Amino acid sequence: MLKPCTEPEAEAITVVVENQSVAAQADETVAGVLLRVFGTDYRTHTVGEQARAPYCLMGVCFECLAEVDGIPNRQACLVPVRDGMRIARQRGPAKLA
């Protein structure tokens, strides 16, 4: 018989998603937070601005791109959240400095 997992839950933190404070867990990824907050209204493609959402969630497909702390084109599925992090959906082509 399997025993239930007794690991403690991850620490609760706060991230800022498009200027709104959002509760997250320290072991969550940016993609996980964006999916929880926005669902399928995740981002738009750089060509034609079609709606896009994460596909593989392991860093292969690049469909999870987001802006993290002012840096566009971050693979959100590979970026762990941290307290105070600023996150925004990527809409259309990213403007590089």
Backbone as XML, in Angstrom:
<?xml version="1.0"?>
<chain id="A" units="angstrom">
  <residue number="1" name="MET">
    <atom name="N" x="0.838" y="-1.183" z="0.000"/>
    <atom name="CA" x="0.000" y="0.000" z="0.000"/>
    <atom name="C" x="0.883" y="1.246" z="0.000"/>
  </residue>
  <residue number="2" name="LEU">
    <atom name="N" x="0.547" y="2.219" z="-0.848"/>
    <atom name="CA" x="1.309" y="3.459" z="-0.922"/>
    <atom name="C" x="0.958" y="4.380" z="0.223"/>
  </residue>
  <residue number="3" name="LYS">
    <atom name="N" x="1.970" y="5.054" z="0.748"/>
    <atom name="CA" x="1.731" y="6.047" z="1.787"/>
    <atom name="C" x="1.581" y="7.410" z="1.134"/>
  </residue>
  <residue number="4" name="PRO">
    <atom name="N" x="0.731" y="8.284" z="1.684"/>
    <atom name="CA" x="0.612" y="9.639" z="1.114"/>
    <atom name="C" x="1.901" y="10.421" z="1.303"/>
  </residue>
  <residue number="5" name="CYS">
    <atom name="N" x="2.163" y="11.285" z="0.365"/>
    <atom name="CA" x="3.344" y="12.140" z="0.434"/>
    <atom name="C" x="3.220" y="13.078" z="1.633"/>
  </residue>
  <residue number="6" name="THR">
    <atom name="N" x="4.264" y="13.178" z="2.411"/>
    <atom name="CA" x="4.220" y="14.038" z="3.596"/>
    <atom name="C" x="5.214" y="15.193" z="3.506"/>
  </residue>
  <residue number="7" name="GLU">
    <atom name="N" x="5.706" y="15.445" z="2.289"/>
    <atom name="CA" x="6.640" y="16.563" z="2.130"/>
    <atom name="C" x="5.918" y="17.873" z="2.425"/>
  </residue>
  <residue number="8" name="PRO">
    <atom name="N" x="6.610" y="18.804" z="3.074"/>
    <atom name="CA" x="5.966" y="20.099" z="3.334"/>
    <atom name="C" x="5.729" y="20.847" z="2.028"/>
  </residue>
  <residue number="9" name="GLU">
    <atom name="N" x="4.689" y="21.672" z="2.012"/>
    <atom name="CA" x="4.420" y="22.479" z="0.833"/>
    <atom name="C" x="5.514" y="23.520" z="0.665"/>
  </residue>
  <residue number="10" name="ALA">
    <atom name="N" x="5.701" y="23.964" z="-0.574"/>
    <atom name="CA" x="6.704" y="24.991" z="-0.863"/>
    <atom name="C" x="6.312" y="26.308" z="-0.207"/>
  </residue>
  <residue number="11" name="GLU">
    <atom name="N" x="7.309" y="27.113" z="0.060"/>
    <atom name="CA" x="7.094" y="28.420" z="0.678"/>
    <atom name="C" x="6.215" y="29.297" z="-0.205"/>
  </residue>
  <residue number="12" name="ALA">
    <atom name="N" x="5.282" y="30.010" z="0.402"/>
    <atom name="CA" x="4.424" y="30.939" z="-0.330"/>
    <atom name="C" x="5.175" y="32.245" z="-0.560"/>
  </residue>
  <residue number="13" name="ILE">
    <atom name="N" x="5.109" y="32.742" z="-1.789"/>
    <atom name="CA" x="5.743" y="34.003" z="-2.142"/>
    <atom name="C" x="4.754" y="34.845" z="-2.934"/>
  </residue>
  <residue number="14" name="THR">
    <atom name="N" x="5.145" y="36.075" z="-3.259"/>
    <atom name="CA" x="4.308" y="36.953" z="-4.066"/>
    <atom name="C" x="5.100" y="37.411" z="-5.277"/>
  </residue>
  <residue number="15" name="VAL">
    <atom name="N" x="4.495" y="37.288" z="-6.454"/>
    <atom name="CA" x="5.076" y="37.805" z="-7.687"/>
    <atom name="C" x="4.125" y="38.868" z="-8.226"/>
  </residue>
  <residue number="16" name="VAL">
    <atom name="N" x="4.629" y="39.710" z="-9.112"/>
    <atom name="CA" x="3.804" y="40.762" z="-9.706"/>
    <atom name="C" x="3.574" y="40.395" z="-11.171"/>
  </residue>
  <residue number="17" name="VAL">
    <atom name="N" x="2.320" y="40.104" z="-11.502"/>
    <atom name="CA" x="1.948" y="39.723" z="-12.862"/>
    <atom name="C" x="1.140" y="40.860" z="-13.461"/>
  </residue>
  <residue number="18" name="GLU">
    <atom name="N" x="1.744" y="41.535" z="-14.426"/>
    <atom name="CA" x="1.113" y="42.672" z="-15.103"/>
    <atom name="C" x="0.493" y="43.637" z="-14.080"/>
  </residue>
  <residue number="19" name="ASN">
    <atom name="N" x="1.333" y="44.048" z="-13.137"/>
    <atom name="CA" x="1.015" y="45.039" z="-12.098"/>
    <atom name="C" x="0.014" y="44.563" z="-11.050"/>
  </residue>
  <residue number="20" name="GLN">
    <atom name="N" x="-0.253" y="43.269" z="-10.963"/>
    <atom name="CA" x="-1.130" y="42.712" z="-9.935"/>
    <atom name="C" x="-0.334" y="41.721" z="-9.093"/>
  </residue>
  <residue number="21" name="SER">
    <atom name="N" x="-0.439" y="41.830" z="-7.776"/>
    <atom name="CA" x="0.225" y="40.869" z="-6.888"/>
    <atom name="C" x="-0.488" y="39.528" z="-6.979"/>
  </residue>
  <residue number="22" name="VAL">
    <atom name="N" x="0.304" y="38.468" z="-7.130"/>
    <atom name="CA" x="-0.235" y="37.118" z="-7.273"/>
    <atom name="C" x="0.538" y="36.200" z="-6.331"/>
  </residue>
  <residue number="23" name="ALA">
    <atom name="N" x="-0.190" y="35.376" z="-5.595"/>
    <atom name="CA" x="0.452" y="34.392" z="-4.719"/>
    <atom name="C" x="1.001" y="33.254" z="-5.566"/>
  </residue>
  <residue number="24" name="ALA">
    <atom name="N" x="2.173" y="32.778" z="-5.206"/>
    <atom name="CA" x="2.802" y="31.661" z="-5.907"/>
    <atom name="C" x="3.539" y="30.815" z="-4.885"/>
  </residue>
  <residue number="25" name="GLN">
    <atom name="N" x="3.993" y="29.649" z="-5.315"/>
    <atom name="CA" x="4.816" y="28.809" z="-4.466"/>
    <atom name="C" x="6.239" y="28.861" z="-4.973"/>
  </residue>
  <residue number="26" name="ALA">
    <atom name="N" x="7.190" y="28.794" z="-4.071"/>
    <atom name="CA" x="8.599" y="28.951" z="-4.419"/>
    <atom name="C" x="9.091" y="27.906" z="-5.423"/>
  </residue>
  <residue number="27" name="ASP">
    <atom name="N" x="8.425" y="26.770" z="-5.539"/>
    <atom name="CA" x="8.862" y="25.743" z="-6.484"/>
    <atom name="C" x="8.108" y="25.797" z="-7.811"/>
  </residue>
  <residue number="28" name="GLU">
    <atom name="N" x="7.350" y="26.863" z="-8.037"/>
    <atom name="CA" x="6.565" y="27.038" z="-9.261"/>
    <atom name="C" x="7.413" y="27.707" z="-10.346"/>
  </residue>
  <residue number="29" name="THR">
    <atom name="N" x="7.041" y="27.515" z="-11.611"/>
    <atom name="CA" x="7.709" y="28.213" z="-12.704"/>
    <atom name="C" x="6.866" y="29.408" z="-13.132"/>
  </residue>
  <residue number="30" name="VAL">
    <atom name="N" x="7.492" y="30.311" z="-13.867"/>
    <atom name="CA" x="6.775" y="31.466" z="-14.407"/>
    <atom name="C" x="5.640" y="30.984" z="-15.310"/>
  </residue>
  <residue number="31" name="ALA">
    <atom name="N" x="5.877" y="29.976" z="-16.128"/>
    <atom name="CA" x="4.830" y="29.444" z="-17.010"/>
    <atom name="C" x="3.648" y="28.937" z="-16.199"/>
  </residue>
  <residue number="32" name="GLY">
    <atom name="N" x="3.907" y="28.249" z="-15.108"/>
    <atom name="CA" x="2.840" y="27.746" z="-14.257"/>
    <atom name="C" x="1.974" y="28.863" z="-13.703"/>
  </residue>
  <residue number="33" name="VAL">
    <atom name="N" x="2.608" y="29.941" z="-13.278"/>
    <atom name="CA" x="1.865" y="31.082" z="-12.749"/>
    <atom name="C" x="1.019" y="31.713" z="-13.852"/>
  </residue>
  <residue number="34" name="LEU">
    <atom name="N" x="1.608" y="31.948" z="-15.027"/>
    <atom name="CA" x="0.865" y="32.561" z="-16.126"/>
    <atom name="C" x="-0.301" y="31.691" z="-16.580"/>
  </residue>
  <residue number="35" name="LEU">
    <atom name="N" x="-0.110" y="30.385" z="-16.629"/>
    <atom name="CA" x="-1.209" y="29.495" z="-17.000"/>
    <atom name="C" x="-2.322" y="29.538" z="-15.962"/>
  </residue>
  <residue number="36" name="ARG">
    <atom name="N" x="-1.954" y="29.589" z="-14.692"/>
    <atom name="CA" x="-2.956" y="29.638" z="-13.628"/>
    <atom name="C" x="-3.741" y="30.938" z="-13.666"/>
  </residue>
  <residue number="37" name="VAL">
    <atom name="N" x="-3.051" y="32.048" z="-13.945"/>
    <atom name="CA" x="-3.706" y="33.355" z="-13.933"/>
    <atom name="C" x="-4.499" y="33.614" z="-15.219"/>
  </residue>
  <residue number="38" name="PHE">
    <atom name="N" x="-3.916" y="33.300" z="-16.382"/>
    <atom name="CA" x="-4.536" y="33.668" z="-17.657"/>
    <atom name="C" x="-5.079" y="32.503" z="-18.476"/>
  </residue>
  <residue number="39" name="GLY">
    <atom name="N" x="-4.777" y="31.295" z="-18.118"/>
    <atom name="CA" x="-5.243" y="30.141" z="-18.895"/>
    <atom name="C" x="-4.713" y="30.194" z="-20.313"/>
  </residue>
  <residue number="40" name="THR">
    <atom name="N" x="-5.595" y="30.026" z="-21.287"/>
    <atom name="CA" x="-5.157" y="29.981" z="-22.684"/>
    <atom name="C" x="-4.889" y="31.357" z="-23.278"/>
  </residue>
  <residue number="41" name="ASP">
    <atom name="N" x="-5.200" y="32.431" z="-22.565"/>
    <atom name="CA" x="-4.854" y="33.786" z="-23.031"/>
    <atom name="C" x="-3.438" y="34.099" z="-22.550"/>
  </residue>
  <residue number="42" name="TYR">
    <atom name="N" x="-2.486" y="33.275" z="-22.970"/>
    <atom name="CA" x="-1.125" y="33.271" z="-22.439"/>
    <atom name="C" x="-0.214" y="34.294" z="-23.117"/>
  </residue>
  <residue number="43" name="ARG">
    <atom name="N" x="-0.153" y="34.267" z="-24.447"/>
    <atom name="CA" x="0.677" y="35.208" z="-25.205"/>
    <atom name="C" x="0.241" y="35.211" z="-26.648"/>
  </residue>
  <residue number="44" name="THR">
    <atom name="N" x="0.830" y="36.091" z="-27.461"/>
    <atom name="CA" x="0.573" y="36.056" z="-28.896"/>
    <atom name="C" x="1.896" y="35.834" z="-29.624"/>
  </residue>
  <residue number="45" name="HIS">
    <atom name="N" x="1.796" y="35.231" z="-30.785"/>
    <atom name="CA" x="2.966" y="34.878" z="-31.591"/>
    <atom name="C" x="3.616" y="36.124" z="-32.168"/>
  </residue>
  <residue number="46" name="THR">
    <atom name="N" x="4.906" y="36.037" z="-32.428"/>
    <atom name="CA" x="5.646" y="37.177" z="-32.969"/>
    <atom name="C" x="5.291" y="37.469" z="-34.424"/>
  </residue>
  <residue number="47" name="VAL">
    <atom name="N" x="4.771" y="36.484" z="-35.141"/>
    <atom name="CA" x="4.372" y="36.675" z="-36.534"/>
    <atom name="C" x="2.858" y="36.481" z="-36.616"/>
  </residue>
  <residue number="48" name="GLY">
    <atom name="N" x="2.140" y="37.521" z="-36.970"/>
    <atom name="CA" x="0.698" y="37.405" z="-37.119"/>
    <atom name="C" x="-0.089" y="37.520" z="-35.834"/>
  </residue>
  <residue number="49" name="GLU">
    <atom name="N" x="0.577" y="37.530" z="-34.717"/>
    <atom name="CA" x="-0.027" y="37.699" z="-33.391"/>
    <atom name="C" x="-1.128" y="36.680" z="-33.074"/>
  </residue>
  <residue number="50" name="GLN">
    <atom name="N" x="-0.973" y="35.433" z="-33.557"/>
    <atom name="CA" x="-1.914" y="34.378" z="-33.200"/>
    <atom name="C" x="-1.751" y="34.034" z="-31.717"/>
  </residue>
  <residue number="51" name="ALA">
    <atom name="N" x="-2.840" y="33.562" z="-31.103"/>
    <atom name="CA" x="-2.796" y="33.149" z="-29.698"/>
    <atom name="C" x="-1.896" y="31.921" z="-29.560"/>
  </residue>
  <residue number="52" name="ARG">
    <atom name="N" x="-1.078" y="31.923" z="-28.518"/>
    <atom name="CA" x="-0.162" y="30.814" z="-28.251"/>
    <atom name="C" x="-0.230" y="30.474" z="-26.766"/>
  </residue>
  <residue number="53" name="ALA">
    <atom name="N" x="0.149" y="29.246" z="-26.439"/>
    <atom name="CA" x="0.238" y="28.810" z="-25.045"/>
    <atom name="C" x="1.349" y="27.770" z="-24.957"/>
  </residue>
  <residue number="54" name="PRO">
    <atom name="N" x="1.881" y="27.532" z="-23.764"/>
    <atom name="CA" x="2.938" y="26.528" z="-23.618"/>
    <atom name="C" x="2.507" y="25.175" z="-24.155"/>
  </residue>
  <residue number="55" name="TYR">
    <atom name="N" x="3.475" y="24.451" z="-24.686"/>
    <atom name="CA" x="3.184" y="23.147" z="-25.271"/>
    <atom name="C" x="3.920" y="22.037" z="-24.525"/>
  </residue>
  <residue number="56" name="CYS">
    <atom name="N" x="5.246" y="22.119" z="-24.474"/>
    <atom name="CA" x="6.012" y="21.008" z="-23.906"/>
    <atom name="C" x="6.320" y="21.187" z="-22.410"/>
  </residue>
  <residue number="57" name="LEU">
    <atom name="N" x="6.439" y="22.414" z="-21.959"/>
    <atom name="CA" x="6.783" y="22.743" z="-20.569"/>
    <atom name="C" x="8.086" y="22.108" z="-20.098"/>
  </residue>
  <residue number="58" name="MET">
    <atom name="N" x="9.028" y="21.926" z="-21.052"/>
    <atom name="CA" x="10.348" y="21.415" z="-20.678"/>
    <atom name="C" x="11.470" y="22.075" z="-21.477"/>
  </residue>
  <residue number="59" name="GLY">
    <atom name="N" x="11.187" y="23.236" z="-22.086"/>
    <atom name="CA" x="12.233" y="24.012" z="-22.727"/>
    <atom name="C" x="12.562" y="23.673" z="-24.156"/>
  </residue>
  <residue number="60" name="VAL">
    <atom name="N" x="11.727" y="22.907" z="-24.837"/>
    <atom name="CA" x="12.009" y="22.495" z="-26.207"/>
    <atom name="C" x="11.275" y="23.347" z="-27.237"/>
  </residue>
  <residue number="61" name="CYS">
    <atom name="N" x="10.018" y="23.698" z="-26.986"/>
    <atom name="CA" x="9.176" y="24.273" z="-28.034"/>
    <atom name="C" x="9.180" y="25.807" z="-28.124"/>
  </residue>
  <residue number="62" name="PHE">
    <atom name="N" x="9.589" y="26.519" z="-27.107"/>
    <atom name="CA" x="9.624" y="27.986" z="-27.078"/>
    <atom name="C" x="8.246" y="28.638" z="-27.166"/>
  </residue>
  <residue number="63" name="GLU">
    <atom name="N" x="7.172" y="27.915" z="-26.862"/>
    <atom name="CA" x="5.832" y="28.488" z="-26.886"/>
    <atom name="C" x="5.475" y="29.187" z="-25.577"/>
  </residue>
  <residue number="64" name="CYS">
    <atom name="N" x="6.336" y="29.121" z="-24.589"/>
    <atom name="CA" x="6.040" y="29.701" z="-23.280"/>
    <atom name="C" x="6.725" y="31.047" z="-23.058"/>
  </residue>
  <residue number="65" name="LEU">
    <atom name="N" x="7.186" y="31.685" z="-24.110"/>
    <atom name="CA" x="7.938" y="32.927" z="-23.947"/>
    <atom name="C" x="7.153" y="33.973" z="-23.163"/>
  </residue>
  <residue number="66" name="ALA">
    <atom name="N" x="7.870" y="34.667" z="-22.278"/>
    <atom name="CA" x="7.270" y="35.710" z="-21.448"/>
    <atom name="C" x="8.335" y="36.741" z="-21.123"/>
  </residue>
  <residue number="67" name="GLU">
    <atom name="N" x="7.885" y="37.869" z="-20.594"/>
    <atom name="CA" x="8.800" y="38.908" z="-20.134"/>
    <atom name="C" x="8.966" y="38.743" z="-18.625"/>
  </residue>
  <residue number="68" name="VAL">
    <atom name="N" x="10.202" y="38.582" z="-18.193"/>
    <atom name="CA" x="10.505" y="38.381" z="-16.773"/>
    <atom name="C" x="11.473" y="39.459" z="-16.325"/>
  </residue>
  <residue number="69" name="ASP">
    <atom name="N" x="11.053" y="40.247" z="-15.354"/>
    <atom name="CA" x="11.869" y="41.351" z="-14.837"/>
    <atom name="C" x="12.375" y="42.258" z="-15.961"/>
  </residue>
  <residue number="70" name="GLY">
    <atom name="N" x="11.489" y="42.541" z="-16.925"/>
    <atom name="CA" x="11.804" y="43.455" z="-18.009"/>
    <atom name="C" x="12.579" y="42.843" z="-19.159"/>
  </residue>
  <residue number="71" name="ILE">
    <atom name="N" x="12.896" y="41.563" z="-19.090"/>
    <atom name="CA" x="13.649" y="40.887" z="-20.151"/>
    <atom name="C" x="12.689" y="40.026" z="-20.966"/>
  </residue>
  <residue number="72" name="PRO">
    <atom name="N" x="12.497" y="40.332" z="-22.268"/>
    <atom name="CA" x="11.579" y="39.544" z="-23.093"/>
    <atom name="C" x="12.206" y="38.226" z="-23.535"/>
  </residue>
  <residue number="73" name="ASN">
    <atom name="N" x="11.379" y="37.379" z="-24.133"/>
    <atom name="CA" x="11.817" y="36.118" z="-24.741"/>
    <atom name="C" x="12.409" y="35.125" z="-23.755"/>
  </residue>
  <residue number="74" name="ARG">
    <atom name="N" x="11.965" y="35.153" z="-22.521"/>
    <atom name="CA" x="12.426" y="34.168" z="-21.532"/>
    <atom name="C" x="11.561" y="32.920" z="-21.650"/>
  </residue>
  <residue number="75" name="GLN">
    <atom name="N" x="12.181" y="31.768" z="-21.617"/>
    <atom name="CA" x="11.435" y="30.514" z="-21.624"/>
    <atom name="C" x="10.849" y="30.330" z="-20.220"/>
  </residue>
  <residue number="76" name="ALA">
    <atom name="N" x="9.593" y="30.682" z="-20.077"/>
    <atom name="CA" x="8.957" y="30.741" z="-18.761"/>
    <atom name="C" x="8.867" y="29.385" z="-18.073"/>
  </residue>
  <residue number="77" name="CYS">
    <atom name="N" x="8.879" y="28.303" z="-18.833"/>
    <atom name="CA" x="8.802" y="26.979" z="-18.215"/>
    <atom name="C" x="10.099" y="26.596" z="-17.513"/>
  </residue>
  <residue number="78" name="LEU">
    <atom name="N" x="11.182" y="27.306" z="-17.820"/>
    <atom name="CA" x="12.480" y="27.002" z="-17.212"/>
    <atom name="C" x="12.872" y="27.986" z="-16.117"/>
  </residue>
  <residue number="79" name="VAL">
    <atom name="N" x="12.052" y="29.016" z="-15.885"/>
    <atom name="CA" x="12.406" y="30.065" z="-14.923"/>
    <atom name="C" x="11.595" y="29.875" z="-13.641"/>
  </residue>
  <residue number="80" name="PRO">
    <atom name="N" x="12.270" y="29.542" z="-12.531"/>
    <atom name="CA" x="11.548" y="29.437" z="-11.263"/>
    <atom name="C" x="11.185" y="30.829" z="-10.752"/>
  </residue>
  <residue number="81" name="VAL">
    <atom name="N" x="10.028" y="30.939" z="-10.116"/>
    <atom name="CA" x="9.619" y="32.232" z="-9.579"/>
    <atom name="C" x="10.451" y="32.555" z="-8.338"/>
  </residue>
  <residue number="82" name="ARG">
    <atom name="N" x="10.524" y="33.843" z="-8.025"/>
    <atom name="CA" x="11.148" y="34.293" z="-6.780"/>
    <atom name="C" x="10.333" y="35.462" z="-6.263"/>
  </residue>
  <residue number="83" name="ASP">
    <atom name="N" x="10.406" y="35.701" z="-5.005"/>
    <atom name="CA" x="9.608" y="36.741" z="-4.383"/>
    <atom name="C" x="9.885" y="38.096" z="-5.036"/>
  </residue>
  <residue number="84" name="GLY">
    <atom name="N" x="8.824" y="38.804" z="-5.409"/>
    <atom name="CA" x="8.946" y="40.127" z="-6.003"/>
    <atom name="C" x="9.194" y="40.153" z="-7.494"/>
  </residue>
  <residue number="85" name="MET">
    <atom name="N" x="9.320" y="38.997" z="-8.127"/>
    <atom name="CA" x="9.578" y="38.936" z="-9.569"/>
    <atom name="C" x="8.441" y="39.625" z="-10.322"/>
  </residue>
  <residue number="86" name="ARG">
    <atom name="N" x="8.804" y="40.340" z="-11.401"/>
    <atom name="CA" x="7.811" y="41.029" z="-12.244"/>
    <atom name="C" x="7.663" y="40.235" z="-13.534"/>
  </residue>
  <residue number="87" name="ILE">
    <atom name="N" x="6.426" y="39.845" z="-13.840"/>
    <atom name="CA" x="6.138" y="38.960" z="-14.971"/>
    <atom name="C" x="5.083" y="39.617" z="-15.860"/>
  </residue>
  <residue number="88" name="ALA">
    <atom name="N" x="5.259" y="39.473" z="-17.184"/>
    <atom name="CA" x="4.245" y="39.967" z="-18.126"/>
    <atom name="C" x="4.139" y="38.988" z="-19.287"/>
  </residue>
  <residue number="89" name="ARG">
    <atom name="N" x="2.912" y="38.859" z="-19.808"/>
    <atom name="CA" x="2.726" y="38.049" z="-21.010"/>
    <atom name="C" x="3.430" y="38.741" z="-22.162"/>
  </residue>
  <residue number="90" name="GLN">
    <atom name="N" x="3.902" y="37.956" z="-23.111"/>
    <atom name="CA" x="4.551" y="38.524" z="-24.283"/>
    <atom name="C" x="3.508" y="38.638" z="-25.386"/>
  </residue>
  <residue number="91" name="ARG">
    <atom name="N" x="3.291" y="39.849" z="-25.842"/>
    <atom name="CA" x="2.284" y="40.127" z="-26.864"/>
    <atom name="C" x="2.969" y="40.539" z="-28.153"/>
  </residue>
  <residue number="92" name="GLY">
    <atom name="N" x="2.857" y="39.720" z="-29.186"/>
    <atom name="CA" x="3.467" y="40.058" z="-30.464"/>
    <atom name="C" x="4.986" y="40.038" z="-30.387"/>
  </residue>
  <residue number="93" name="PRO">
    <atom name="N" x="5.651" y="40.708" z="-31.322"/>
    <atom name="CA" x="7.117" y="40.702" z="-31.325"/>
    <atom name="C" x="7.679" y="41.416" z="-30.120"/>
  </residue>
  <residue number="94" name="ALA">
    <atom name="N" x="8.690" y="40.840" z="-29.514"/>
    <atom name="CA" x="9.355" y="41.489" z="-28.380"/>
    <atom name="C" x="10.216" y="42.621" z="-28.890"/>
  </residue>
  <residue number="95" name="LYS">
    <atom name="N" x="10.214" y="43.704" z="-28.182"/>
    <atom name="CA" x="11.041" y="44.846" z="-28.547"/>
    <atom name="C" x="12.373" y="44.723" z="-27.816"/>
  </residue>
  <residue number="96" name="LEU">
    <atom name="N" x="13.416" y="44.475" z="-28.573"/>
    <atom name="CA" x="14.743" y="44.324" z="-27.973"/>
    <atom name="C" x="15.443" y="45.673" z="-27.950"/>
  </residue>
  <residue number="97" name="ALA">
    <atom name="N" x="16.163" y="45.923" z="-26.882"/>
    <atom name="CA" x="16.864" y="47.215" z="-26.736"/>
    <atom name="C" x="18.039" y="47.318" z="-27.666"/>
  </residue>
</chain>
